[in-house]
Amino acid sequence: MAGCFKEDEPKAIIAEKDLQTFATPEGSESFIIQKGEVCTAGKKKIEKQYQYMEVVCPGKGHAWVITGDPYRYMQ
């Protein structure tokens, strides 16, 4: 299945509940972003059957979350 690649400006996100991250899009599980934890949304997004967004979390590293998971962008 072909996908699209987009780059956006980095933004901070805050988890509204515990979020599972993935090492790669559609890859193995990586770590949990705890409810209330703040991470930086990366510049990369992958749009396939599920849409994935890159995140970087302090002390945890780089991973991917499914777009639409319960997080919100911080103002």
C-alpha positions, 0 to 999 in steps of 0.5 A: 500500500502506497503512502504519502509523506508530509513534513510539518513544523514541530509542535508540543503535544500533551497526552490526554491518556496513556498512549502506546508508541511504535518504533516504526510506523506499523512496527513493534511497540516502543514505549508508553507516553503517560497521561499528561506527559508532554512530547514534541511532535516531529516533522514527519507524518506517514499517511497509510491505512492508519496515519502515524505522527513522529514524536520525540519524548524527553528521556524516552526518545523517538517513536511514532503514534497513531494520528487521532490517538487522545492527545492535543496540541499545546498552545 
